[in-house]
Amino acid sequence: MIAEVEAFASALGRAARASRNTVASYRRDLMDFRRFLLERGWALAGAEKVNPDAVTDDHVRGYLAEMLKRAARATVQRRLFAIKAFFRYREATSGIASPASAIRSLRTERRLPAVLGEEDVERLIEAERRSDEKPGPVALRDRAILEVLYSTGVRVSELVAINWRNIDEELGMLTVESGKGAKGRIVPIGEPALAALLDWRRVMPVAWSPDGPAITNLRGGRLSVRAVQKIVKHRLADAGIAGALSPHGLRHCFATHLLNHGADLRSIQEMLGHSSLATTQRYTHVSVKHLKEVYRRAHPHA
C-alpha cells in the first residue's frame, strides 16, 4: 500500500496542482488509515503489509468510527476525503472499484471564526508602542507582521513567503504567491501596513534585496509560520486581549470588518483567494450579528 500511496501523492501534486502541504496531509492521513488496518489485522497481505484490493467499505467505516471517538469531525471528514481520493485514483488506474464510493461525507459543525472588534485590533497593533523608548527592530518587525496580516488578509504561510519585490509601494498593491492550489493573486495593502514595512526595512539587521524575504528573523533568514504564531500570541498578551487568536484570526478580522463596512462578497472572495464563494459566505453569519446589534441600538422599535 505504501508504494501506491506514494504514486497517488505524486499524481496529486502533478495533476491537481495541489500544494505541498495538501499532498503531505493526504499522505499522512492515508498512512494513518494503513496503521489502523495493520493494528486490527485487516486486509493483510503478509507481515506489515496491506493489500488495498482487500479493503472494504466495512474497513473504512470502522476506521471512521474509531476516529470519531478521538478527533474532531472536521479531521475525520478530511481523512475520508483522502481515502476517497486515493481509491478513486486506484479505480481510474487499475479498474478496481472503490470501497469508499458509497460512504457519505460527514456533516461538519459550522463554527463561526473568532473575530476581534476593530478597537481590539487597533489595541493589538499598538501594544508595543506603550513604552516611551524608541522601538527596536523586533518591535518594528512584529508591528509590520500584524499590520500586513490585518491589512491584506493573507494566510500566514503567504505572509512569510513575501519578498520585497512582491510589494508595489506606488500602487499600494501586494502580489501574493500562494502555495494553496498554486493560485497567485494581487491584493491592496493599506498605507499603515506599507509604512510599518518600510520602518522595519530601515532597521533590518541584514541588507535587504528585492528578491529577499520581507519578514525575517534577526539573522536575516525567512521567518517560519510557527514563529509568527508565537509573535501574535505574545502581542495578544501585551495588549491584554483575552482568548486565543491565531494569525489566521486576523484574516477573519480582515474579511468581517470589510463586510461590516459594505464590501461585497465577490471582492472579499478575490482578496482572500477563495476558490468558492461558499467559503467566503461564512463571514455573513458573523456580520449578521453586527447588523442586528446596530439595529437594536438604532431602531426605535427594535
Contacts in CASP RR format, 6 or more apart in sequence:
PFRMAT RR
TARGET T0000
AUTHOR 0000-0000-0000
METHOD contacts of the structure
MODEL  1
MIAEVEAFASALGRAARASRNTVASYRRDLMDFRRFLLERGWALAGAEKV
NPDAVTDDHVRGYLAEMLKRAARATVQRRLFAIKAFFRYREATSGIASPA
SAIRSLRTERRLPAVLGEEDVERLIEAERRSDEKPGPVALRDRAILEVLY
STGVRVSELVAINWRNIDEELGMLTVESGKGAKGRIVPIGEPALAALLDW
RRVMPVAWSPDGPAITNLRGGRLSVRAVQKIVKHRLADAGIAGALSPHGL
RHCFATHLLNHGADLRSIQEMLGHSSLATTQRYTHVSVKHLKEVYRRAHP
HA
1 34 0 8 1.000
1 49 0 8 1.000
1 50 0 8 1.000
1 51 0 8 1.000
1 52 0 8 1.000
2 31 0 8 1.000
2 34 0 8 1.000
4 52 0 8 1.000
4 86 0 8 1.000
4 90 0 8 1.000
5 27 0 8 1.000
5 30 0 8 1.000
5 31 0 8 1.000
5 34 0 8 1.000
5 86 0 8 1.000
6 27 0 8 1.000
8 26 0 8 1.000
8 30 0 8 1.000
8 85 0 8 1.000
8 86 0 8 1.000
8 89 0 8 1.000
8 90 0 8 1.000
9 23 0 8 1.000
9 26 0 8 1.000
9 27 0 8 1.000
11 89 0 8 1.000
12 18 0 8 1.000
12 22 0 8 1.000
12 23 0 8 1.000
12 26 0 8 1.000
12 85 0 8 1.000
12 89 0 8 1.000
13 23 0 8 1.000
17 181 0 8 1.000
17 182 0 8 1.000
18 26 0 8 1.000
18 181 0 8 1.000
19 179 0 8 1.000
19 180 0 8 1.000
19 181 0 8 1.000
19 182 0 8 1.000
20 179 0 8 1.000
21 157 0 8 1.000
21 179 0 8 1.000
21 180 0 8 1.000
22 180 0 8 1.000
22 181 0 8 1.000
25 78 0 8 1.000
25 82 0 8 1.000
26 82 0 8 1.000
26 85 0 8 1.000
26 86 0 8 1.000
29 78 0 8 1.000
29 79 0 8 1.000
29 82 0 8 1.000
29 83 0 8 1.000
30 82 0 8 1.000
30 83 0 8 1.000
30 86 0 8 1.000
32 79 0 8 1.000
33 60 0 8 1.000
33 63 0 8 1.000
33 79 0 8 1.000
33 82 0 8 1.000
33 83 0 8 1.000
34 50 0 8 1.000
36 63 0 8 1.000
36 66 0 8 1.000
37 43 0 8 1.000
37 44 0 8 1.000
37 50 0 8 1.000
37 55 0 8 1.000
37 59 0 8 1.000
37 63 0 8 1.000
38 44 0 8 1.000
38 48 0 8 1.000
38 50 0 8 1.000
42 54 0 8 1.000
42 55 0 8 1.000
42 59 0 8 1.000
43 50 0 8 1.000
43 51 0 8 1.000
43 52 0 8 1.000
43 54 0 8 1.000
43 55 0 8 1.000
43 56 0 8 1.000
43 59 0 8 1.000
44 50 0 8 1.000
44 51 0 8 1.000
44 54 0 8 1.000
45 51 0 8 1.000
45 54 0 8 1.000
52 87 0 8 1.000
52 90 0 8 1.000
52 96 0 8 1.000
53 96 0 8 1.000
55 87 0 8 1.000
55 99 0 8 1.000
56 99 0 8 1.000
57 99 0 8 1.000
57 100 0 8 1.000
57 102 0 8 1.000
57 103 0 8 1.000
59 99 0 8 1.000
60 80 0 8 1.000
60 83 0 8 1.000
60 99 0 8 1.000
60 100 0 8 1.000
60 103 0 8 1.000
61 103 0 8 1.000
63 79 0 8 1.000
63 83 0 8 1.000
64 76 0 8 1.000
64 79 0 8 1.000
64 80 0 8 1.000
64 103 0 8 1.000
64 106 0 8 1.000
67 75 0 8 1.000
67 76 0 8 1.000
67 79 0 8 1.000
68 76 0 8 1.000
73 106 0 8 1.000
73 107 0 8 1.000
73 108 0 8 1.000
73 109 0 8 1.000
74 108 0 8 1.000
74 109 0 8 1.000
76 106 0 8 1.000
77 105 0 8 1.000
77 106 0 8 1.000
77 108 0 8 1.000
80 100 0 8 1.000
80 103 0 8 1.000
80 105 0 8 1.000
80 106 0 8 1.000
81 105 0 8 1.000
83 100 0 8 1.000
84 98 0 8 1.000
84 100 0 8 1.000
84 101 0 8 1.000
84 103 0 8 1.000
87 98 0 8 1.000
87 99 0 8 1.000
87 100 0 8 1.000
87 101 0 8 1.000
88 98 0 8 1.000
88 101 0 8 1.000
90 96 0 8 1.000
90 98 0 8 1.000
91 97 0 8 1.000
91 98 0 8 1.000
91 101 0 8 1.000
110 282 0 8 1.000
110 285 0 8 1.000
112 282 0 8 1.000
112 285 0 8 1.000
112 286 0 8 1.000
113 249 0 8 1.000
113 252 0 8 1.000
113 256 0 8 1.000
113 282 0 8 1.000
113 283 0 8 1.000
113 286 0 8 1.000
114 243 0 8 1.000
114 244 0 8 1.000
114 245 0 8 1.000
114 249 0 8 1.000
114 252 0 8 1.000
115 249 0 8 1.000
115 252 0 8 1.000
115 253 0 8 1.000
115 256 0 8 1.000
115 286 0 8 1.000
116 124 0 8 1.000
116 241 0 8 1.000
116 245 0 8 1.000
116 249 0 8 1.000
116 253 0 8 1.000
117 253 0 8 1.000
117 257 0 8 1.000
118 257 0 8 1.000
120 239 0 8 1.000
120 241 0 8 1.000
121 150 0 8 1.000
121 250 0 8 1.000
121 253 0 8 1.000
121 257 0 8 1.000
123 239 0 8 1.000
123 240 0 8 1.000
123 241 0 8 1.000
124 146 0 8 1.000
124 235 0 8 1.000
124 236 0 8 1.000
124 239 0 8 1.000
124 241 0 8 1.000
125 143 0 8 1.000
125 146 0 8 1.000
125 147 0 8 1.000
125 150 0 8 1.000
126 239 0 8 1.000
127 235 0 8 1.000
127 238 0 8 1.000
127 239 0 8 1.000
127 240 0 8 1.000
128 135 0 8 1.000
128 139 0 8 1.000
128 142 0 8 1.000
128 143 0 8 1.000
128 235 0 8 1.000
128 238 0 8 1.000
129 135 0 8 1.000
129 139 0 8 1.000
129 143 0 8 1.000
130 238 0 8 1.000
135 143 0 8 1.000
136 203 0 8 1.000
137 200 0 8 1.000
137 203 0 8 1.000
137 204 0 8 1.000
137 205 0 8 1.000
137 218 0 8 1.000
138 218 0 8 1.000
140 196 0 8 1.000
140 199 0 8 1.000
140 200 0 8 1.000
140 203 0 8 1.000
141 200 0 8 1.000
141 215 0 8 1.000
141 216 0 8 1.000
142 231 0 8 1.000
142 235 0 8 1.000
143 196 0 8 1.000
143 199 0 8 1.000
143 200 0 8 1.000
144 193 0 8 1.000
144 196 0 8 1.000
144 197 0 8 1.000
144 199 0 8 1.000
144 200 0 8 1.000
144 214 0 8 1.000
144 215 0 8 1.000
145 159 0 8 1.000
145 215 0 8 1.000
145 228 0 8 1.000
145 231 0 8 1.000
145 232 0 8 1.000
145 247 0 8 1.000
146 232 0 8 1.000
146 235 0 8 1.000
146 250 0 8 1.000
147 192 0 8 1.000
147 193 0 8 1.000
147 196 0 8 1.000
147 197 0 8 1.000
148 154 0 8 1.000
148 159 0 8 1.000
148 162 0 8 1.000
148 174 0 8 1.000
148 189 0 8 1.000
148 193 0 8 1.000
148 196 0 8 1.000
148 197 0 8 1.000
148 215 0 8 1.000
149 156 0 8 1.000
149 159 0 8 1.000
149 232 0 8 1.000
149 247 0 8 1.000
149 250 0 8 1.000
149 251 0 8 1.000
149 254 0 8 1.000
150 193 0 8 1.000
150 250 0 8 1.000
150 253 0 8 1.000
150 254 0 8 1.000
151 189 0 8 1.000
151 190 0 8 1.000
151 192 0 8 1.000
151 193 0 8 1.000
151 254 0 8 1.000
152 174 0 8 1.000
152 176 0 8 1.000
152 187 0 8 1.000
152 188 0 8 1.000
152 189 0 8 1.000
152 190 0 8 1.000
152 193 0 8 1.000
152 254 0 8 1.000
152 271 0 8 1.000
153 187 0 8 1.000
153 250 0 8 1.000
153 251 0 8 1.000
153 254 0 8 1.000
153 255 0 8 1.000
153 271 0 8 1.000
153 272 0 8 1.000
154 162 0 8 1.000
154 174 0 8 1.000
154 176 0 8 1.000
154 187 0 8 1.000
154 251 0 8 1.000
155 178 0 8 1.000
155 180 0 8 1.000
155 248 0 8 1.000
155 251 0 8 1.000
156 225 0 8 1.000
156 228 0 8 1.000
156 229 0 8 1.000
156 246 0 8 1.000
156 247 0 8 1.000
156 248 0 8 1.000
157 179 0 8 1.000
157 180 0 8 1.000
157 225 0 8 1.000
158 176 0 8 1.000
158 177 0 8 1.000
158 178 0 8 1.000
158 179 0 8 1.000
158 180 0 8 1.000
159 215 0 8 1.000
159 228 0 8 1.000
159 247 0 8 1.000
160 213 0 8 1.000
160 215 0 8 1.000
160 222 0 8 1.000
160 223 0 8 1.000
160 224 0 8 1.000
160 225 0 8 1.000
160 228 0 8 1.000
161 177 0 8 1.000
161 179 0 8 1.000
161 213 0 8 1.000
161 222 0 8 1.000
162 174 0 8 1.000
162 176 0 8 1.000
162 213 0 8 1.000
162 214 0 8 1.000
162 215 0 8 1.000
163 210 0 8 1.000
163 211 0 8 1.000
163 212 0 8 1.000
163 213 0 8 1.000
163 214 0 8 1.000
164 201 0 8 1.000
164 208 0 8 1.000
164 209 0 8 1.000
164 210 0 8 1.000
164 211 0 8 1.000
164 212 0 8 1.000
164 213 0 8 1.000
164 214 0 8 1.000
165 210 0 8 1.000
165 211 0 8 1.000
165 212 0 8 1.000
166 174 0 8 1.000
166 175 0 8 1.000
166 176 0 8 1.000
166 177 0 8 1.000
166 214 0 8 1.000
167 174 0 8 1.000
167 175 0 8 1.000
167 189 0 8 1.000
167 194 0 8 1.000
167 197 0 8 1.000
167 214 0 8 1.000
168 174 0 8 1.000
168 175 0 8 1.000
169 194 0 8 1.000
169 198 0 8 1.000
172 188 0 8 1.000
172 189 0 8 1.000
172 190 0 8 1.000
172 191 0 8 1.000
172 194 0 8 1.000
173 186 0 8 1.000
173 187 0 8 1.000
173 188 0 8 1.000
173 189 0 8 1.000
174 186 0 8 1.000
174 187 0 8 1.000
174 188 0 8 1.000
174 189 0 8 1.000
175 184 0 8 1.000
175 185 0 8 1.000
175 186 0 8 1.000
176 184 0 8 1.000
176 185 0 8 1.000
176 186 0 8 1.000
176 187 0 8 1.000
176 273 0 8 1.000
177 184 0 8 1.000
178 184 0 8 1.000
178 185 0 8 1.000
178 273 0 8 1.000
183 273 0 8 1.000
183 275 0 8 1.000
184 273 0 8 1.000
185 270 0 8 1.000
185 271 0 8 1.000
185 273 0 8 1.000
187 271 0 8 1.000
188 271 0 8 1.000
197 214 0 8 1.000
201 208 0 8 1.000
201 214 0 8 1.000
204 216 0 8 1.000
204 220 0 8 1.000
205 218 0 8 1.000
205 219 0 8 1.000
205 220 0 8 1.000
206 216 0 8 1.000
206 219 0 8 1.000
206 220 0 8 1.000
213 220 0 8 1.000
213 221 0 8 1.000
213 222 0 8 1.000
213 223 0 8 1.000
215 222 0 8 1.000
215 223 0 8 1.000
215 228 0 8 1.000
216 222 0 8 1.000
216 223 0 8 1.000
217 223 0 8 1.000
217 227 0 8 1.000
228 247 0 8 1.000
229 246 0 8 1.000
229 247 0 8 1.000
232 245 0 8 1.000
232 246 0 8 1.000
232 247 0 8 1.000
232 250 0 8 1.000
236 243 0 8 1.000
236 245 0 8 1.000
251 272 0 8 1.000
252 283 0 8 1.000
252 286 0 8 1.000
254 271 0 8 1.000
254 272 0 8 1.000
255 268 0 8 1.000
255 272 0 8 1.000
255 280 0 8 1.000
255 283 0 8 1.000
256 283 0 8 1.000
256 286 0 8 1.000
256 287 0 8 1.000
256 290 0 8 1.000
258 267 0 8 1.000
258 268 0 8 1.000
258 271 0 8 1.000
259 265 0 8 1.000
259 268 0 8 1.000
259 283 0 8 1.000
259 284 0 8 1.000
259 286 0 8 1.000
259 287 0 8 1.000
260 287 0 8 1.000
260 290 0 8 1.000
265 277 0 8 1.000
265 280 0 8 1.000
265 281 0 8 1.000
265 283 0 8 1.000
265 284 0 8 1.000
266 277 0 8 1.000
268 280 0 8 1.000
268 283 0 8 1.000
269 277 0 8 1.000
269 279 0 8 1.000
269 280 0 8 1.000
272 279 0 8 1.000
272 280 0 8 1.000
274 280 0 8 1.000
295 302 0 8 1.000
296 302 0 8 1.000
END
